[in-house]
Each structure stands twice: as structure tokens, then as C-alpha cells.
Amino acid sequence: MQKMTQNKLSRRDFILRCTKAGISAAAAAAMAGWLYEADPAKISPQSGNIVEAMNYSIPPIAGKTMSVVTGSNRPATVTKAIELLGGMERFVRPGENVLLKPNAGFAMPPRICATTHPELIAQVTKLCFQAGAKKVFITDNPINDPKSCFELSQIASAAQKNGAEILLPRPDYFKPITLKGAELINNWPMLYAPLKKVDKVIGIAIVKDHRRSIASMSMKNWYGLLGGNRSIFHQDINKIIVELAMLIRPTLVILDGTETMISNGPTGGSESDLKQTDTMIVSCDQVAADSFGASLLGLKPQDLPYLVKAESLGLGTTDYQSLEPLYAQSKA
Amino acid sequence: MPEAINRNRTHTIISYVILFVLIIIFIAIITKQKHYYVPAAPIAEKTTAETPKTQAWLNPQLFGADLEPANEVENYNAANLYEKIDGKADLYLENEFVSLQCRRYSSKQSQQEWAEVYLYDMAKARNAFAVYSGQKRSKSQPLGWAQFGYKTKDAVYSASGNFYFEIILSSDANQLLQAAESAARQLTGFASKEPSEPFAISFFPKDNFVFDSLKLIKEDAFGCADMKNIFTAAYSVSGNDLTVFIADTPDSNSAQVLFDKYHNFLTENGGTEPANNIDIPGSKAVELFGTTDIIFRYENYFAGVRGSGPIGDLNNLAVLFKNSLADAKNDTK
């Protein structure tokens, strides 16, 4: 009898426990409701960080701003072009972390030249390590599935073989950015974390025809740092290219014009879209690099509104001859 | 009494476990929400709600025994076409693009050898032809079996009915190209069975036609601002290169308006009408800077022949064209 009494729950206890349970459930639900935010743009504690520019440039040396080397062997031409500007040691100090930003936008084989050539990635990585770089990172936020893009373009294997680390775009790498003086880069998600990891940034792009922007080169290459539904920027492509150049002041840009995609860009699809132009451009001035690159597509800088605008904002010069580029021919 | 103590202890332990789980959930929610991410792609749905019937065309057997699918069929619509082809999307979107299906096929021997098929539904045959002709590669060979098709050493391109497709290859291996051509043939077969309204270029005469010379001039054809969306084809007659052209207008009035505008354009720029009779009632001939245009209207079509050859040859080709047009229209009635 005593046992039964002990096991029995009194009415008072029952009501008390039910009330406690109800209050707990209601509190949990209220907490969930309080934490829930349907609009992801509002939930970041870092949303809308205002930045002026992300400056990775180095002090200029007159007469050593731009080099152009002709030849078909990419590792040889890029090595020579960097050597003419003072060697990679001028750009990368021992112990520094370096970010290479290729164009890895498409899941295409390197042969088609829609993406940065893996030989170039391999060689620039080697040069960075030879200069004493602690780490070399490679990142891009491609149009197609990132893993497929890095693998099929063979950028991943080139990086792996030479000790560089691929940073595939991850949710926590993105951060909304507002660029001072910009209209489009306003609380817009950018591939930010890889940029914050490093001391130097090197853009490695290819010269391509582009149906919307006429040409895709060094400045357009930063488009791969945008997150979000960036296709809306195609309506204002010249402005976004200029704003990206305002945002990223690279240490160096390498513009590969070994094979230029002269038609059906930016994807191409066949070697028939390519023209052998055997030119490697390396420059501390991305506007100057693209102005030279435009000539490989039979264009003048004035044909590309974003170059004209970038120059007017002091981001570089379209008159690349004024920089007295160093020319050479690769014997390789 | 000890039993009651045990029971209370059990309840306490269970309570702590529940609290612990709630704390874990709380931390997980906070961590998840802290990470802001709006990736490049998933704003628009990659897969359309309704599976397009063309998806079945990209079947596992499309490339025969040597290649197998490396992924599922990807579906794109007008909202997310940029995600697949970036800036080139404009060309398709300007031409009534409906959908794109893509699939990659890999060699069973080596994953490095692959082919990717891009199958575009362009709603109308004229649109499919527009995107086909707008991207024509110069270093290419025609596909002998296709009305509109060519291959480069590493890709195959073709338009059939309302569809345009590309097969991009990972290398220029001949075996891969042969497999791609065979797949293209199958796709052409599927596409040709789909209903598609006939369009202007079906009416071009077959004799003396220069293979693969068809073009669509979107604007300013022959220097005239009013001449838009003009289909042209080259003909070789007695050693002279002549051009046949046609515009498909909404109705016969529009065709007449275009006829008058082009005629005015020629005469206002100094064109003169030769004395020769043209054997097409209602037609006109104008000679300007050594090139003669013979223009005429048939129902809702405005058409013509132009070139610097003898006017007799131009007249004969114009008559042939007019008859071909009339025959084709009668067949479709």
C-alpha cells in the first residue's frame, strides 16, 4: 500500500509538472521564433562592412611597372616577364601568404582557354615559393560547380602538385561588403575570407572575347570574387568591372595572351575560337595590362568603356606606352 | 524511500540531458545563422518544376558503349542561364530561349576523356538557326548529313527544328569526335520529329546553292536600317556570286511596307531602274553602284535577289526563288 502511494503522482504535482513543461516548450518556441530570420542578408553580424579598397599593391619603381614577353611557352614567358620587373622577390617577401586569383569560371578543359591555364598556375606558384612565400592560396567563385571547375580546368591538379592550396568557396568565406563611392558593390556578398588571409594578391587572367563586356581580361577577372545573384550585374557590366577594380588593388596582374579567345566568348567551346597570339603581359597596373590585352582582340582601349572609366578614376592608365613597358622574347 | 530518491535522480539526469540537447541545438542555430552566404548559383532553380521531355534525349546510351553519363541532366531556364554560360547567355535570351539541358559523358577507360552536350530549346526554328549562325566557327567542316551542322576538331554544332545543340569535347581525339558526331545525329533525329513551323530559309531554291552559306542578318542588312532579320544565302550562277534574301513579316501589308522602304532606300541613294523586264509581276529592279537588286513580295514575305552578274541570271534566279516560295507555301496549306 505504501509502495503504491509512493509511485502515485499527486494531482498537484501533475499540474505543476505539466505547467513547467508547457512553459519550457513555449519558451523554446519563443526563442526559435526570435532567432529565426528568413532574410539571410539581415542575419549576419558583419553585414554591410564598409571598405575603401583592399590594397595589396607594392611601391612603384619607374620603368618597372609592366612587361610584355612574346613566346608560346607559358612558364617561360611568365618567368621572363616577372624577371624583367625585378623578379618575384620584388612582389613576395619571405613568410608572406599569397593569393592567386585565376579565372576558373567554367568546367572546361584548359585546351579551350576559357579558364586560366594550369601551366601558368604551376609556374607562378613555384615562383612564389622560390621567393619565400609561406603559403600560396588559389580561389575563385566560378559560374559552374566550383569543384568541377577547378578539376576539369586542371587548376586543382596544378595547385596540388606545386603545394598551393585551393580554397573552394564556402559559406563562411563570404561577407557582405559596401565599397565607398560604389553604387553596385553595396552590402553585396564577396569572397572575402581568402583575401583577408593573405599579404599579396596576384590576378591571373586570359584574354577573351566577351559578348557582354566586349573583352574579359584582368579587371573582369575580379568578377569571380562576387557572390549572390551576380548575373544582375550583367545589365551594368562596365560599372561593376570598374567598381571591382576600385575594390581590389592587386600586387600584380598576369594577363595570358598566348592563345586569345577571339570569338564566342567567354565560354568558347572549341579551339576554333582561339588565335595564337603568343603574348604574356605582367603588370602592376591592371588598366594598362588590359589596354595592351585589348590590342590582341583587335580593339583599342577606347572601345572598352570600363577602361576609359577606370582611367578617369585614377585606377591606372590606358596609355600603357607611358609606363615604358619592358619587352622581350622568350627563347623557350 | 530509496526508490523515490532513485526516481528523482533519474528525472534529474533526463532533465539535464534534455537541457544539454537544447543547448546544442541553440548553439547550432546560432552558428548556422552567423554564417552569411549567398552563393553565386542557387537564387534561381536549377531544375525546372516540370521535367522537359528533351531530358530523355540525353539518355545514358547517347554516346554508345564507350561513354557513360558522368552526372545527372542539368536543367536551366531563362532566369539562371547565366550560371552555365555566363555572358554568352545574352545571345540566347535575345532569341526567345526556353530551356537548356546539359549532360557530361565520360569515357569508361579514362575520366579525362569526356563530352558535354548542351541542348537548347529555342521555341522556333528561326531562333535556333539565329543562335547557330551567330556562332559559326570559321575553321570548321560541314556535317554532310545535317541541314545545319558543322564540326571543328574538338566540337560538333547543329541546329534542327526548334533546337540548337553543341557537343564540346575534352580533347581532339578522333574517336571522341566520331562518338560526338553519332550523338549529334541521334539528337537531330529526335529534334526533327518535334513539331516546328517552317521558316523562311526552307524556301530557298536548291540549284546552285552554296552549301553552308545561310546567314541571318539581324540589323542593317545591305546598309538599310529598315532591313532587319533578313535571311540570306549565296548562289553561284555562271561563275557569279549572287545573294538571295528573304524576310518573314507578320502579314502581307508589312511585307509591302518593307518592300517600299527598301526600294526607296535604293533609289534615294542614287539607284536607277534598268530597262529590262523582270518576269515577276509587281517586282522591281534597281541598280546601284554596280549591284542590281530584284525585289518582290509574296504573301507575308519580302524577298529578292542581288548581285553584280548579268541581269538575265538575276531574273532567272528570282523567278526560281519565287516559284520555290509559292510551291513551299502551297505544300504547307
Boltz contact constraints between the chains, C-beta under 6 A:
constraints:
  - contact:
      token1: [A, 6]
      token2: [B, 4]
      max_distance: 6.0
  - contact:
      token1: [A, 35]
      token2: [B, 29]
      max_distance: 6.0
  - contact:
      token1: [A, 43]
      token2: [B, 33]
      max_distance: 6.0
  - contact:
      token1: [A, 44]
      token2: [B, 36]
      max_distance: 6.0
  - contact:
      token1: [A, 109]
      token2: [B, 170]
      max_distance: 6.0
  - contact:
      token1: [A, 141]
      token2: [B, 40]
      max_distance: 6.0
  - contact:
      token1: [A, 143]
      token2: [B, 83]
      max_distance: 6.0
  - contact:
      token1: [A, 143]
      token2: [B, 86]
      max_distance: 6.0
  - contact:
      token1: [A, 171]
      token2: [B, 35]
      max_distance: 6.0
  - contact:
      token1: [A, 171]
      token2: [B, 37]
      max_distance: 6.0
  - contact:
      token1: [A, 172]
      token2: [B, 35]
      max_distance: 6.0
  - contact:
      token1: [A, 174]
      token2: [B, 37]
      max_distance: 6.0
  - contact:
      token1: [A, 189]
      token2: [B, 38]
      max_distance: 6.0
  - contact:
      token1: [A, 210]
      token2: [B, 87]
      max_distance: 6.0
  - contact:
      token1: [A, 211]
      token2: [B, 87]
      max_distance: 6.0
  - contact:
      token1: [A, 211]
      token2: [B, 88]
      max_distance: 6.0
  - contact:
      token1: [A, 211]
      token2: [B, 90]
      max_distance: 6.0
  - contact:
      token1: [A, 212]
      token2: [B, 87]
      max_distance: 6.0
  - contact:
      token1: [A, 212]
      token2: [B, 90]
      max_distance: 6.0
  - contact:
      token1: [A, 227]
      token2: [B, 38]
      max_distance: 6.0
  - contact:
      token1: [A, 227]
      token2: [B, 40]
      max_distance: 6.0
  - contact:
      token1: [A, 228]
      token2: [B, 38]
      max_distance: 6.0
  - contact:
      token1: [A, 229]
      token2: [B, 43]
      max_distance: 6.0
  - contact:
      token1: [A, 231]
      token2: [B, 82]
      max_distance: 6.0
  - contact:
      token1: [A, 264]
      token2: [B, 135]
      max_distance: 6.0
  - contact:
      token1: [A, 266]
      token2: [B, 86]
      max_distance: 6.0
  - contact:
      token1: [A, 266]
      token2: [B, 87]
      max_distance: 6.0
  - contact:
      token1: [A, 267]
      token2: [B, 85]
      max_distance: 6.0
  - contact:
      token1: [A, 267]
      token2: [B, 88]
      max_distance: 6.0
  - contact:
      token1: [A, 269]
      token2: [B, 155]
      max_distance: 6.0
  - contact:
      token1: [A, 269]
      token2: [B, 168]
      max_distance: 6.0
  - contact:
      token1: [A, 270]
      token2: [B, 137]
      max_distance: 6.0
  - contact:
      token1: [A, 270]
      token2: [B, 152]
      max_distance: 6.0
  - contact:
      token1: [A, 270]
      token2: [B, 154]
      max_distance: 6.0
  - contact:
      token1: [A, 270]
      token2: [B, 155]
      max_distance: 6.0
  - contact:
      token1: [A, 271]
      token2: [B, 154]
      max_distance: 6.0
  - contact:
      token1: [A, 272]
      token2: [B, 137]
      max_distance: 6.0
  - contact:
      token1: [A, 272]
      token2: [B, 139]
      max_distance: 6.0
  - contact:
      token1: [A, 272]
      token2: [B, 152]
      max_distance: 6.0
